[in-house]
Amino acid sequence: MAEEQLPSTDLITLTRHVLAEQFRLGSAATGDLTLLLTAIQVTSKFIATNVRKARLINLVGLAGETNVQGEEQKKLDVLSNDIMVNALRASGKTAVLVSEELDDAIIIEEKLRGKYCVVFDPLDGSSNIDAGVNIGTIFGIYQIQEGSEGVVADVLRPGHEMVAAGYTMYGSSANLVLSTGNGVNGYTLDASLGEFILTHPNIQIPSRGKIYSFNEGNSMYFHEPTTNYLNSIKFPAAGKSPYSARYIGSMVADVHRTLLYGGIFGYPGDKKSKNGKLRLLYEAFPMAFLTEQAGGLATTGTGRILDIVPTSIHERCPVFLGSKDDVEDLLKFYQTPSETETKA
């Protein structure tokens, strides 16, 4: 008779894991970042609960307003933004907040001011809410610059200066993926415990994948290097198999799959949108940070995403990220003069 498999009693929660990591780093760690991440955990749990109940409590549908991007806001967008702003302010660890849903940065009042800045998209993929598709929260964290009390300039810095980045994906389960600059770890919300449990330690993106994730509905606007790269993986040389297309239209879901399975995700700049659609501070930077920490690459096609110096909080940039070998293959097409350029 087979021995009954007992559940593990040594559960590693997100808080325990981050604290252990800070302890390993020694005296430089104050615990403030752990407390800030605890606040983000709470917002993720709250949003996850509301996502699951959205249809029942009438949170789907439009809220009748538009955000700074000119996109119609969903009711759940508005609620998620309020949840995050309130929790981050109350944590006492933040100085500047930048949200996709707000025109201007929030400068935290002195009595609640801390030393971190959080940039975030409270509900990425919100156009998919009504269809029940995976959506998520994306965030990046900076430490204020020396001598600063918290100003917008503290977030207008290259992505490689972030101290942490991550996202929470809301779907069949709530998954929080996080990096504090020492690799990437994934946690799954155990609803019965109310805790995020370490389920995906040390995520490493495969060096090459078999999936590409682009919105090919925009193909007629793509620049030649993008089109040529896509043709190379759809119509490969003899003996090679074509890549599979997987595009969800929710960045969190597409990037999550890319981190786990490998391949390439792209939202390029094109003839219609010179800088693409994705926002630099709270979409491209955090996802590029995670991708590089997991051993992959993230580029605009002409340069490393994390080296860009933002000039405004809602700036956009082209994005290609994923497996190292796949992204390097794409870069060859951007480094080789196109036929159009050659003829000119």
N, C-alpha and C positions, 0 to 999 in steps of 0.2 A: 504494500500500500504506500502510495507516494506521500511524502511528508507535506503537511499543509504549509503553504508559503505565507508567512506572517508579514504584515506590512512593516516597512521600515519605521523605526522609532526615532531615528536620527535625522529629523527634518531640518534642512538648511534653509532658513527664511532669507529673504532679500536683506533685511536689516542685519541679521547675524552675519551674512556673507560680506556685506560692505564694511561692517565693523571689524571683522577679522582681517580684511584687506587693509584697512586703515591702521590697525594694530601692527600689521606686518611692515607697513611703511615707516613706523616709528613716530617720533615726537612731532614731525611736521604735520601730522593729521590731528585736527582739533575736535573732530566729531560734528562740526557745523554742517559739513556736506551730507553726513548721514541723516541729520535732522531735516535738512532740506529734501533729501530723497524720500524721507518718511512722509513729508507733506505731499510729494508727488504721488507716492503710493496711495495715499488716502483719496486724492482726486481721481486716480485711476479706478479705484474700487467703486467710488460714487458714480462716476460716469458709466462704468461697466454695468452697474445695477440699472441705471436709467436707460441704457441702450437696450437691455433685455426687456424692459417694461414699456419702451417707447410707444408701441402701438396701443397698449392697454391704457396708458395715461395721457394719450393724445399729444405726444411730443413729436410726432412725425408731421410732415407738411411744412409749409413756409411760414416764417415768422413775420413776413411782410416788410422786412428791411433788407438792405444790402450792406455788405461789408466793404472795407477799403478797396478790395479787389474788384468791386462792381458785381460780385456774385450774390445771388439771393441767399439769405441766411435761413437755415432750418431752425426750428424751435430748439432742437437738441444742440445745435451749434451754440446758440445764445446761452443756454443753460450750462453747457460744458465750459464755456469761456468764463462765466460768472463763478463756477465752482473752482476753477484753477486760480483765477485772480484772488479770490477770497482766501483760499488755502495757502497760497504762496505768500500773500501779504501777512497773514496771521502767523506764519512760521517764524517771523522775526529774523529770517536769514537772507532776505532779498533786498536789493536796492533799486533795481530796474527790471520791469517786466515788459516784454514785447509780445503781443498776440496778433495772429493773423486777422482776428476779428475786430481789432481796434486801430483807428487811424494813427494814433500817437502812442508813444511809449508811456508807461506808468512809472512815475518816480515815487518811490515809497517814502511816506512821511518819516521824519527823524526818529520818532519813538519806536517804530517797528522796523527800522532799517538794519539790514545785515550787509554782508560783503559779497553776495552773489547776485548775478543777473541771470534771469531765465527768459529764453526766447522760445515760443511754442506755438504750435498749431493745435488748438484744443480738440478739434474733431476733423481730421483729415479724411477725405473721401466721402464727405457728407452728402454728395449727390446720389450716393448708393444706399442711403439710410432706408428709404421706403422699400427697396428690393431685398433688404436683409443681408446685404453683402458686407464682408469684413471692413471695418473702419478703424480709426485709431487716433491716438494722441502722440504728437512728436515734440520732443523738447531738447534744448541744448543749454548748457550752463557755463557761464563765464564767471571768473572772479574779478571784482572791480580792480581797476588799476591803482597802483600805489599812490596814495595822496588824494584819491578821488572819494567823494561821498555818494557817488551814484549819479551818473549822467548818461545821456544817449551815446556819447563817445565810447563808453565802456563796452558796448555791444557792437560797435562798428569796427570790428577787428577780425583778422583772419580766423577761419574755423579751427586751425590747428592750435589756437590759444584757448579753446574750450577746455574745461576741466572734466566735463562729463557730457554725455549725450545718450539719448535713448528714445524708445517709443513703447506705447502700450497698444496692443491690437485687440479689438473686441470682436469676437466671433463665437464659434462653438465653445471656446474658452477664452479667458483674458490672459494674454501673454505680454509680459514686460521684458523688453530686451535692453540691456544697459551696458555702457562702458564708462569707466572712470579713468581711462587712459592706460589700462593694463589688461587688454583683452576684452572679449565680449561674452556676457553671460545672459542666459534666458531664464525667466521665472514664470511659473503658471499659477494663476490665482486658484487656491483651494477655497471654494465658497463656504464650505462647512467650517473651516478654520478662520476664514477672513484674512488669510496670509498668502503672500506670493512665495512660492516654494521653488528652489533651484531645480530646474528640470533639464536645462540645456547648458551645462558648464563648458566654458572655453570654446565658444562657437568658432569654427574655422571654415571659411568659405572654400569650397573645392577650387583648385587652381584652374580648372576648366569645367564648364557645364554643357548642357545640351538644350538649354531653353533661352529664348530671347523674349523680352517684354517691352514692346514699343506700341504706341498708338498708330497703327498703320493706316488708320482713317485719315491721317495727315500726310500720307505718302506724297501726294502731289505737291506739297510745299517743302518736302525735305531737300536739303542741300545734297549735292552729288556724293560727298564722302559717306554720308549716312546711307544713301540709297545703294551705293556700291558695296558697303559693308554688309547690309542686309541681304543683298543678292548673293554675296559670297557664302552666307550661311544657309540660305534657302536653296541655292543651286550649287552645292559644293563640287569639288573635283571628284573624278571617278574614284570609287572605293570609300568615300566618306558619306556619312549619313547627314541629311539636313537637320537643322535645329527645329525644335518644337516651339510654336508660338503660344505664349500664355500672357494675356494682358487683362488684368482685373479692373484697372482704372481707379484703384485705391492705392496710393503710393506705399502705405504701410504694409498692405497685403502683398504687393508685388515685390517690395524689397525684402520682406520677411522670407518669402519663398526663395528669392535669389541668395540670401545669406545661407540658407539651409541646404539648397540643392545646387547652387552654382549657376553660371550663365551670366547674362547681361541684362540690365534694365536701362532704358534710355528715354529721356524726354528732351530731344535736341532743340536747339534754336533752329528756326526754319525761315522760309520766305515770308511767312505770315507773322510769326512771332520771333523777332531777332534774338531775344534772350530766352526763348522757351517760355514755359508757363510756371515752373516751380520756383518758389521763393528761396532765396539764398540763405537767410539767417535761420529760419525755423523749419525748413524742409531739406534743402541741399546740404547744408553744413552738418546737421546731426546725422543724416544718413551716410554722408561721406566719411564722417568720423568713425561710425560703426563699421563701415565696409573696410576701411584701412586697418582698424584694430583687429578685424577678423582675417586679415591677410589678403584682402582684395585691393582694387584700385578704384578711384573716383576722379573723373576728369570732365572738363567742359568740351573736350575734343582738341583744345589748344593749350590747356594747362590744368594743373592740379586744382581741384575745387577748393581745398582747404587753405590754399595760398591767396585766394581772392581777398582783397580789402574792400568791404562793403562801403558804399557811399550813402545809402539810405536804408531804413529798417525793412522796407517792403520790396527791396530789389529782387529781380529775377535772374536766373542764370541757366544755361544749358546743363543737362546732367546725363552722364553715362557712368554707371557703376556696376561692379560685380566681380566675377572671377578674374584674377590677374591675367591669365593668358588670353581670355576673351577680350578684355579691355585693351590689352596691348595689340591684339589683332585689329580692333577698331581704329586705334591711333595710327596704324600704318596707313590707313586710307586718308586720314587727316594730314599726315606728313608728306604724302605723295601728291604732287600737283594734279588736279583734276583735268579731264579732257578739255573742259571749257576754258580753264586757265591756260592750258598748253596752246590751244588754238588762238587765244587772245594774244 
